[in-house]
């Protein structure tokens, strides 16, 4: 079962997604205003039960996707989390003992099938395909052995980056990572039920049909269990928080010359068992 947040007219709804379209479930659960409330209440099983036997309420092409969990308290991104990504920096350093992290704001992401926006201040819009995990049970100082118990669902992310802006300062990348609608999350949430959904799955990114990124989660320098443990050491994770878990080598900046995104490009991020996140590109 897959669950999404969609926009139709001036209304935002959450519900179940099938090949035929979208089945609105939010009218049946007025106590949960948004998908964030559903996750906070551990309500995905209730949605799944309610979806059984229901007809599609919104056929394909009659709605647009929003990010699956609106207005999360935190979106935390993990940087340089695959061996070849570490080697890309050509600084001779082995993998660090601790992960690099940075925040993103919800408005920096758009939904599936929407356009990533290239701003007029720079042409260096780049792609980064990643897996997103949605926290279902909050906690502090979570042990790795217990980490998967805190995941509600999985999604996909194109963690779009304005490359020159991540180098504007000495110690941070935040300003290159938070342009409005520069990245995407979606299309949907896949409930997390077993370790096999994360431990060793393939993650790819295609640009205009060309394979650019291709790796497996089993090769992460900092596995997802470790990410949850480390992040929850310094901040309390709450339901609806999103962790963007790291991108493989092959982003446009690493080509010679760089191959940044331009209007009209199509980027597809895909992962086994989760699906495909598709976005085009337009100028602001």
Residue frames relative to the residue before (quaternion, step in Angstrom):
aa qw qx qy qz dx dy dz
X 1.0000 0.0000 0.0000 0.0000 0.00 0.00 0.00
X 0.1306 -0.7805 0.6093 0.0507 3.56 -1.02 0.87
X 0.1404 -0.7996 0.5827 0.0379 3.56 -1.01 0.87
X 0.0535 -0.8142 0.5775 -0.0276 3.55 -0.97 0.90
X 0.3134 -0.6614 0.6352 0.2466 3.47 -1.47 0.16
X 0.0371 -0.8217 0.5683 -0.0240 3.57 -0.77 1.03
X 0.3028 -0.7047 0.6057 0.2118 3.51 -1.37 0.31
X 0.0637 0.7663 -0.6373 0.0511 3.51 -1.01 0.86
X 0.7886 -0.0101 -0.0519 0.6126 3.55 -0.41 1.22
X 0.7482 -0.3280 0.2736 0.5077 3.57 -0.77 -1.04
X 0.5963 0.5858 -0.3322 0.4370 3.55 1.30 0.23
X 0.1761 -0.7482 0.6281 0.1210 3.55 -1.10 0.76
X 0.0621 -0.8014 0.5940 -0.0307 3.54 -0.88 1.05
X 0.1696 -0.7337 0.6306 0.1877 3.53 -1.30 0.23
X 0.1877 0.7837 -0.5718 0.1539 3.52 -1.17 0.56
X 0.6691 -0.5030 0.3881 0.3855 3.54 -1.33 -0.38
X 0.2599 -0.7616 0.5791 0.1306 3.54 -1.14 0.72
X 0.0096 -0.7666 0.6420 -0.0064 3.54 -1.07 0.88
X 0.7169 -0.4218 0.3087 0.4613 3.58 -1.26 0.02
X 0.6926 0.4919 -0.2791 0.4477 3.59 1.08 -0.68
X 0.7524 -0.3312 0.2323 0.5198 3.59 1.16 -0.40
X 0.6647 -0.5017 0.4156 0.3657 3.50 -1.25 -0.65
X 0.1700 -0.7622 0.6179 0.0912 3.55 -1.06 0.85
X 0.3348 -0.7669 0.5150 0.1859 3.56 -0.45 1.21
X 0.0864 -0.7997 0.5938 0.0216 3.56 -0.87 1.01
X 0.5237 0.6735 -0.4086 0.3243 3.60 1.14 -0.47
X 0.6197 0.5357 -0.3852 0.4249 3.67 0.93 -0.58
X 0.6671 0.4991 -0.3023 0.4631 3.59 1.16 -0.49
X 0.7518 0.3095 -0.1822 0.5530 3.58 1.26 -0.22
X 0.0481 -0.8477 0.5280 0.0167 3.62 0.53 1.11
X 0.5836 0.5840 -0.3799 0.4172 3.60 1.17 -0.38
X 0.7220 0.3340 -0.2164 0.5660 3.59 1.25 -0.35
X 0.2688 -0.8177 0.4876 0.1466 3.56 -0.15 1.24
X 0.8088 0.0820 -0.0072 0.5823 3.58 1.00 -0.81
X 0.6815 -0.4652 0.3600 0.4353 3.55 -1.31 0.10
X 0.5713 0.5680 -0.3934 0.4430 3.57 1.11 -0.46
X 0.6475 0.5024 -0.3154 0.4784 3.58 1.02 -0.75
X 0.6027 0.5489 -0.3487 0.4625 3.58 1.07 -0.72
X 0.6799 0.4847 -0.2878 0.4690 3.57 0.84 -1.01
X 0.6427 0.5374 -0.3201 0.4424 3.58 0.95 -0.85
X 0.7327 0.3987 -0.2170 0.5071 3.57 1.09 -0.72
X 0.4106 -0.7056 0.4673 0.3393 3.60 1.30 0.13
X 0.3241 0.8201 -0.4137 0.2263 3.53 1.09 0.84
X 0.4004 0.7339 -0.4841 0.2582 3.63 1.17 0.04
X 0.6314 0.5120 -0.3628 0.4555 3.68 0.92 -0.64
X 0.6308 0.5231 -0.3387 0.4623 3.59 1.06 -0.68
X 0.6252 0.5173 -0.3391 0.4759 3.59 1.05 -0.72
X 0.6485 0.5297 -0.3229 0.4412 3.56 0.93 -0.89
X 0.6612 0.4966 -0.3068 0.4714 3.56 0.95 -0.82
X 0.6687 0.5067 -0.2977 0.4554 3.57 0.96 -0.86
X 0.6532 0.5398 -0.3144 0.4278 3.58 1.11 -0.64
X 0.5259 0.6623 -0.4106 0.3409 3.58 1.15 -0.49
X 0.8560 0.1408 -0.1277 0.4807 3.54 -0.84 1.04
X 0.5493 0.6158 -0.4091 0.3895 3.61 1.21 -0.02
X 0.4476 -0.6801 0.5192 0.2598 3.52 -1.17 0.65
X 0.6113 -0.5330 0.4391 0.3865 3.53 -1.29 0.39
X 0.2556 -0.7749 0.5606 0.1414 3.58 -0.91 0.92
X 0.7805 0.1715 -0.0758 0.5963 3.57 1.20 -0.58
X 0.2876 -0.7750 0.5356 0.1727 3.59 -0.25 1.20
X 0.6668 -0.4760 0.3794 0.4298 3.54 -1.25 0.37
X 0.8035 0.2696 -0.2451 0.4707 3.55 -1.18 0.75
X 0.6361 0.4934 -0.3592 0.4722 3.61 1.22 0.28
X 0.7520 0.2556 -0.1634 0.5852 3.59 1.31 0.15
X 0.2808 -0.7210 0.5986 0.2075 3.54 -1.34 0.20
X 0.4751 -0.6788 0.4894 0.2721 3.53 -1.16 0.68
X 0.2074 -0.7109 0.6563 0.1445 3.52 -1.21 0.73
X 0.6286 -0.4479 0.3908 0.5015 3.60 -1.20 -0.02
X 0.5961 -0.6511 0.3230 0.3412 3.62 -0.84 0.94
X 0.7677 0.2077 -0.1210 0.5941 3.59 1.02 -0.79
X 0.2313 -0.8066 0.5255 0.1402 3.62 -0.22 1.19
X 0.8780 0.0801 -0.0665 0.4672 3.52 -1.20 0.73
X 0.0895 0.7963 -0.5909 0.0929 3.60 0.62 1.03
X 0.5736 -0.5894 0.4281 0.3746 3.55 -1.11 0.56
X 0.8137 0.0359 0.0235 0.5796 3.58 0.95 -0.89
X 0.0398 -0.7139 0.6956 0.0703 3.52 -1.24 0.65
X 0.0215 -0.8084 0.5861 -0.0495 3.56 -0.50 1.24
X 0.1830 -0.8089 0.5564 0.0509 3.55 -0.78 1.10
X 0.2961 -0.7396 0.5849 0.1524 3.53 -1.11 0.84
X 0.1955 -0.8099 0.5461 0.0867 3.57 -0.75 1.05
X 0.8536 0.1517 -0.1014 0.4879 3.57 -1.32 0.43
X 0.3261 0.7965 -0.4420 0.2527 3.56 0.76 1.08
X 0.6680 0.3944 -0.3333 0.5358 3.60 1.18 0.46
X 0.6303 -0.5821 0.3418 0.3835 3.63 -0.97 0.76
X 0.6948 0.4681 -0.2962 0.4587 3.61 0.84 -0.87
X 0.5873 0.5473 -0.3733 0.4649 3.58 1.14 -0.48
X 0.6371 0.5130 -0.3325 0.4695 3.59 0.99 -0.78
X 0.6631 0.5108 -0.3022 0.4561 3.58 0.99 -0.83
X 0.5517 0.6353 -0.3868 0.3773 3.59 1.15 -0.59
X 0.6565 0.5460 -0.3184 0.4117 3.58 1.05 -0.69
X 0.2352 -0.8351 0.4792 0.1328 3.59 1.32 -0.22
X 0.4363 0.6957 -0.4611 0.3362 3.55 1.02 0.85
X 0.5303 -0.6732 0.3795 0.3486 3.54 1.32 0.16
X 0.5577 0.6240 -0.3857 0.3884 3.57 1.24 -0.01
X 0.4314 -0.6521 0.5534 0.2870 3.53 -1.12 0.70
X 0.7091 -0.4306 0.3169 0.4598 3.55 -1.28 0.14
X 0.4707 -0.6842 0.4726 0.2950 3.62 -0.89 0.88
X 0.5819 -0.6044 0.4190 0.3470 3.55 -1.23 0.44
X 0.7714 0.2138 -0.1365 0.5837 3.58 1.22 -0.44
X 0.5430 -0.6647 0.4247 0.2881 3.54 -1.13 0.70
X 0.4333 -0.6439 0.5628 0.2846 3.53 -1.31 0.47
X 0.0578 -0.8086 0.5853 -0.0161 3.56 -0.93 0.94
X 0.0688 0.7674 -0.6374 0.0067 3.54 -1.25 0.46
X 0.4483 -0.6969 0.4887 0.2730 3.60 -1.15 0.52
X 0.1044 -0.7336 0.6582 0.1329 3.51 -1.33 0.35
X 0.3874 -0.7067 0.5473 0.2258 3.52 -1.23 0.59
X 0.6362 -0.5813 0.3484 0.3687 3.55 -1.07 0.76
X 0.6791 0.5032 -0.3141 0.4323 3.63 0.92 -0.77
X 0.5612 0.5810 -0.4100 0.4235 3.61 1.21 -0.04
X 0.7012 0.4206 -0.2600 0.5137 3.59 1.29 -0.10
X 0.1705 -0.7361 0.6449 0.1148 3.51 -1.23 0.66
X 0.5971 -0.6088 0.3999 0.3360 3.57 -1.28 0.02
X 0.7367 -0.3889 0.3344 0.4407 3.51 -1.40 -0.05
X 0.8372 0.1757 -0.1680 0.4899 3.55 -1.10 0.85
X 0.5493 0.5532 -0.4180 0.4663 3.57 1.25 0.34
X 0.5377 -0.6388 0.4449 0.3238 3.59 -1.21 0.37
X 0.3866 -0.6333 0.6139 0.2695 3.51 -1.18 0.71
X 0.3054 -0.7835 0.5212 0.1458 3.56 -0.95 0.87
X 0.2170 -0.7563 0.6080 0.1061 3.55 -0.82 1.09
X 0.3153 -0.7863 0.4980 0.1855 3.62 -0.54 1.12
X 0.5976 -0.5885 0.3983 0.3714 3.60 -1.16 0.38
X 0.5882 0.6194 -0.3694 0.3661 3.61 1.15 -0.42
X 0.8085 0.0186 0.0123 0.5881 3.62 1.18 -0.45
X 0.3557 -0.7306 0.5373 0.2259 3.60 -1.09 0.66
X 0.5700 0.6660 -0.3510 0.3291 3.59 1.27 -0.14
X 0.1837 0.7750 -0.5728 0.1935 3.58 0.71 1.09
X 0.0631 -0.8132 0.5777 -0.0312 3.55 -0.68 1.17
X 0.4050 -0.7000 0.5435 0.2247 3.55 -1.30 0.40
X 0.0180 0.7578 -0.6521 -0.0098 3.55 -1.29 0.50
X 0.2049 -0.7984 0.5569 0.1020 3.59 -0.39 1.20
X 0.0803 0.8135 -0.5655 0.1093 3.57 -0.80 1.01
X 0.4246 -0.6388 0.5706 0.2934 3.52 -1.37 0.22
X 0.1999 -0.7695 0.5984 0.0992 3.55 -0.98 0.90
X 0.1394 -0.7612 0.6252 0.1011 3.55 -1.02 0.79
X 0.2530 -0.7575 0.5897 0.1205 3.52 -1.08 0.87
X 0.3796 -0.7361 0.5188 0.2119 3.55 -0.70 1.11
X 0.1926 -0.8028 0.5584 0.0810 3.54 -0.92 0.98
X 0.7649 0.1788 -0.1011 0.6105 3.54 1.14 -0.68
X 0.3775 -0.7596 0.4862 0.2101 3.55 -0.60 1.12
X 0.1564 0.8016 -0.5719 0.0774 3.50 -1.29 0.11
X 0.2615 -0.7222 0.6206 0.1576 3.51 -1.39 0.27
X 0.8357 0.0783 -0.1113 0.5321 3.55 -1.04 0.89
X 0.1301 0.8188 -0.5373 0.1548 3.53 0.85 1.06
X 0.4019 -0.7135 0.5224 0.2377 3.59 -0.87 0.92
X 0.6006 -0.5672 0.4135 0.3829 3.56 -1.12 0.63
X 0.6362 0.5510 -0.3325 0.4255 3.58 0.98 -0.81
X 0.7397 0.3875 -0.2116 0.5078 3.58 1.16 -0.58
X 0.4266 0.7685 -0.4292 0.2080 3.58 1.26 -0.30
X 0.6816 0.5025 -0.3130 0.4301 3.59 0.84 -0.89
X 0.5729 0.5869 -0.3830 0.4251 3.59 1.17 -0.40
X 0.6811 0.4941 -0.2750 0.4651 3.59 1.25 -0.38
X 0.5867 0.5668 -0.3724 0.4424 3.61 1.27 0.05
X 0.2715 -0.7654 0.5645 0.1478 3.58 -0.86 0.99
X 0.8181 -0.0854 0.1464 0.5495 3.57 0.83 -0.98
X 0.3533 -0.7071 0.5786 0.2011 3.50 -1.41 0.28
X 0.0191 0.7663 -0.6422 -0.0102 3.53 -1.24 0.51
X 0.4608 -0.6561 0.5173 0.2993 3.57 -1.31 -0.20
X 0.1325 -0.7895 0.5967 0.0566 3.53 -1.22 0.52
X 0.1388 -0.6849 0.7019 0.1378 3.49 -1.26 0.67
X 0.1673 -0.8355 0.5199 0.0602 3.54 -0.11 1.33
X 0.1294 -0.8582 0.4947 0.0447 3.53 0.64 1.25
X 0.1108 -0.8196 0.5612 -0.0332 3.53 -0.90 1.05
X 0.2726 -0.7128 0.6199 0.1826 3.56 -1.08 0.79
X 0.3534 -0.8344 0.3771 0.1916 3.51 0.07 1.40
X 0.6857 0.4691 -0.3218 0.4541 3.61 0.81 -0.82
X 0.6546 0.5296 -0.3202 0.4342 3.58 1.06 -0.65
X 0.5999 0.5350 -0.3909 0.4486 3.64 1.13 -0.30
X 0.7024 0.4357 -0.2597 0.4994 3.60 1.26 -0.23
X 0.3892 0.7490 -0.4621 0.2722 3.58 1.20 0.33
X 0.7859 0.1972 -0.1003 0.5774 3.58 1.16 -0.45
X 0.6490 -0.5828 0.3489 0.3428 3.55 -1.25 0.38
X 0.8420 0.2677 -0.0818 0.4613 3.55 0.85 -0.95
X 0.7879 0.2850 -0.1778 0.5162 3.63 1.10 0.06
X 0.2963 -0.7410 0.5775 0.1720 3.52 -1.36 0.37
X 0.3470 0.8074 -0.4458 0.1701 3.56 1.31 -0.11
X 0.6975 0.4925 -0.2980 0.4268 3.60 0.84 -0.89
X 0.6752 0.4626 -0.3122 0.4823 3.61 1.16 -0.31
X 0.6902 0.4950 -0.2477 0.4661 3.53 1.32 -0.19
X 0.7567 0.4392 -0.1905 0.4452 3.59 1.19 -0.19
X 0.2992 0.7389 -0.5441 0.2616 3.59 1.08 0.57
X 0.5881 -0.5992 0.4072 0.3596 3.58 -0.98 0.85
X 0.8727 0.0207 -0.0425 0.4860 3.54 -1.01 0.98
X 0.3829 0.7299 -0.4845 0.2931 3.58 1.06 0.68
X 0.7630 0.2300 -0.1488 0.5854 3.58 1.27 -0.27
X 0.2687 -0.7580 0.5726 0.1596 3.55 -1.32 0.00
X 0.0956 -0.7466 0.6539 0.0768 3.54 -1.28 0.56
X 0.5128 0.6430 -0.4689 0.3221 3.57 -1.00 0.80
X 0.5478 0.0741 -0.7370 -0.3888 1.51 -2.30 -0.90
X 0.8127 0.1740 0.0111 0.5560 3.52 1.12 -0.82
X 0.4674 -0.6005 0.5483 0.3468 3.49 -1.41 -0.20
X 0.1524 -0.7321 0.6569 0.0965 3.54 -1.08 0.84
X 0.4229 -0.7159 0.4781 0.2831 3.63 -0.49 1.05
X 0.3406 -0.7398 0.5497 0.1860 3.55 -0.99 0.91
X 0.0190 -0.8435 0.5335 -0.0599 3.53 -0.61 1.20
X 0.8154 0.0693 -0.0068 0.5747 3.60 1.10 -0.54
X 0.6498 -0.5671 0.3568 0.3588 3.55 -1.18 0.69
X 0.5987 0.6009 -0.3594 0.3890 3.60 1.06 -0.69
X 0.5776 0.5912 -0.3739 0.4208 3.59 1.20 -0.34
X 0.7897 0.3027 -0.1438 0.5139 3.60 1.20 -0.41
X 0.6335 0.6273 -0.3455 0.2930 3.57 0.89 -0.91
X 0.8130 -0.0403 0.0623 0.5775 3.61 0.95 -0.77
X 0.3013 0.7370 -0.5464 0.2598 3.57 0.33 1.26
X 0.5020 -0.6654 0.4770 0.2787 3.53 -1.19 0.67
X 0.1103 -0.7694 0.6286 0.0274 3.55 -1.06 0.91
X 0.0239 0.8140 -0.5778 0.0544 3.59 -0.74 1.05
X 0.1201 -0.7417 0.6502 0.1128 3.52 -1.37 0.37
X 0.0982 -0.7676 0.6323 0.0359 3.55 -0.94 1.01
X 0.1164 -0.7513 0.6448 0.0794 3.57 -1.10 0.76
X 0.8283 -0.0946 -0.0008 0.5522 3.55 -0.59 1.22
X 0.7439 -0.4254 0.2075 0.4718 3.56 0.99 0.91
X 0.6248 0.5369 -0.3372 0.4556 3.61 1.25 -0.20
X 0.4091 -0.7058 0.5216 0.2499 3.57 -0.81 0.99
X 0.0876 -0.8198 0.5659 0.0067 3.57 -0.65 1.15
X 0.7940 0.1284 -0.0570 0.5914 3.60 1.03 -0.76
X 0.1068 0.7922 -0.5866 0.1304 3.58 -0.94 0.91
X 0.3203 0.7286 -0.5515 0.2498 3.59 -0.47 1.17
X 0.3936 -0.7057 0.5409 0.2336 3.54 -1.34 0.02
X 0.5894 -0.6106 0.4024 0.3432 3.55 -1.08 0.73
X 0.5804 0.5982 -0.3768 0.4041 3.60 1.13 -0.52
X 0.6781 0.4871 -0.2827 0.4722 3.60 1.24 -0.35
X 0.3837 0.7309 -0.4898 0.2803 3.59 1.20 0.09
X 0.4845 -0.6534 0.4995 0.2981 3.56 -1.02 0.80
X 0.7632 0.1615 -0.0765 0.6209 3.55 1.11 -0.78
X 0.2845 -0.7892 0.5180 0.1669 3.60 -0.10 1.25
X 0.6720 -0.5403 0.3278 0.3861 3.54 -1.18 0.54
X 0.5850 0.5526 -0.3828 0.4538 3.60 1.04 -0.59
X 0.6700 0.4917 -0.2931 0.4727 3.58 0.95 -0.89
X 0.6054 0.5595 -0.3569 0.4393 3.60 1.03 -0.73
X 0.6792 0.4866 -0.2919 0.4655 3.56 0.85 -0.97
X 0.6390 0.5249 -0.3257 0.4583 3.58 0.96 -0.82
X 0.7108 0.4763 -0.2672 0.4433 3.57 0.77 -1.07
X 0.6854 0.4858 -0.2966 0.4542 3.59 0.82 -0.98
X 0.6998 0.4721 -0.2825 0.4557 3.58 0.93 -0.85
X 0.5009 0.6319 -0.4375 0.3980 3.59 1.25 -0.04
X 0.8047 0.2927 -0.1464 0.4953 3.58 0.90 -0.88
X 0.7845 0.1497 -0.1212 0.5895 3.61 1.21 -0.21
X 0.4739 -0.6593 0.5007 0.3001 3.55 -1.09 0.67
X 0.2858 -0.7375 0.5875 0.1713 3.56 -0.78 1.02
X 0.1135 -0.7908 0.6002 0.0376 3.56 -1.01 0.87
X 0.6479 -0.5190 0.3670 0.4198 3.61 -1.14 0.45
X 0.7552 0.3377 -0.2882 0.4822 3.52 -0.93 0.97
X 0.4845 0.6326 -0.4486 0.4048 3.60 1.22 -0.21
X 0.2144 -0.7723 0.5890 0.1034 3.55 -1.14 0.71
X 0.1184 -0.7516 0.6450 0.0714 3.54 -1.02 0.90
X 0.2056 -0.7525 0.6187 0.0932 3.55 -0.80 1.13
X 0.3108 -0.8819 0.3401 0.0997 3.50 -0.14 1.42
X 0.7150 -0.4457 0.2643 0.4693 3.63 1.18 0.04
X 0.2855 -0.7803 0.5420 0.1255 3.56 -1.11 0.77
X 0.4923 -0.6475 0.4872 0.3178 3.62 -1.09 0.62
X 0.6686 -0.4495 0.3938 0.4427 3.53 -1.36 0.00
X 0.6180 0.5960 -0.3944 0.3276 3.58 -1.27 0.33
X 0.3859 0.7019 -0.5089 0.3155 3.59 1.19 0.26
X 0.6854 -0.5421 0.3128 0.3720 3.54 -1.19 0.59
X 0.6143 0.5813 -0.3456 0.4066 3.58 1.07 -0.70
X 0.6870 0.5139 -0.2825 0.4290 3.59 1.13 -0.56
X 0.5357 0.5810 -0.4245 0.4419 3.59 1.26 0.11
X 0.2316 -0.7481 0.6027 0.1532 3.56 -1.28 0.39
X 0.4287 -0.3656 -0.7731 0.2915 1.54 -0.61 2.44
X 0.6788 -0.4835 0.3442 0.4323 3.61 -1.22 0.30
X 0.2352 -0.7592 0.5957 0.1161 3.53 -1.20 0.68
X 0.0231 -0.8284 0.5587 -0.0322 3.53 0.28 1.28
X 0.5995 -0.5820 0.4191 0.3552 3.55 -1.27 0.43
X 0.1099 -0.7724 0.6238 0.0475 3.54 -1.15 0.72
X 0.6671 -0.4986 0.3493 0.4294 3.59 -1.17 0.45
X 0.7492 0.3535 -0.2971 0.4749 3.52 -0.98 0.98
X 0.5283 0.6199 -0.4169 0.4035 3.60 1.21 -0.29
X 0.1925 -0.7441 0.6256 0.1339 3.53 -1.27 0.50
X 0.1004 -0.7881 0.6071 0.0146 3.56 -0.85 1.05
X 0.0516 -0.7876 0.6140 0.0029 3.57 -0.88 1.00
X 0.1240 -0.7561 0.6416 0.0346 3.54 -0.76 1.15
X 0.0147 0.8179 -0.5725 0.0556 3.59 -0.78 1.00
X 0.0026 0.7773 -0.6291 -0.0068 3.55 -1.19 0.61
X 0.5848 -0.6028 0.4219 0.3416 3.53 -1.05 0.82
X 0.8369 0.2043 -0.1701 0.4784 3.54 -0.93 0.96
X 0.6958 0.4309 -0.2782 0.5028 3.60 1.25 -0.14
X 0.5363 -0.6301 0.4067 0.3871 3.60 0.86 -0.90
X 0.5396 -0.5943 0.4825 0.3506 3.53 -1.19 -0.68
X 0.1763 -0.7395 0.6432 0.0912 3.53 -1.11 0.86
X 0.0544 -0.8276 0.5574 -0.0370 3.56 -0.50 1.21
X 0.0713 0.7876 -0.6077 0.0734 3.56 -0.97 0.95
X 0.2976 -0.6956 0.6179 0.2140 3.50 -1.26 0.54
X 0.3875 -0.6969 0.5511 0.2461 3.57 -1.32 -0.16
X 0.0466 0.7779 -0.6264 0.0193 3.56 -1.09 0.77
X 0.5050 -0.6176 0.5018 0.3342 3.52 -1.27 0.33
X 0.5436 -0.6088 0.4706 0.3354 3.56 -1.15 0.66
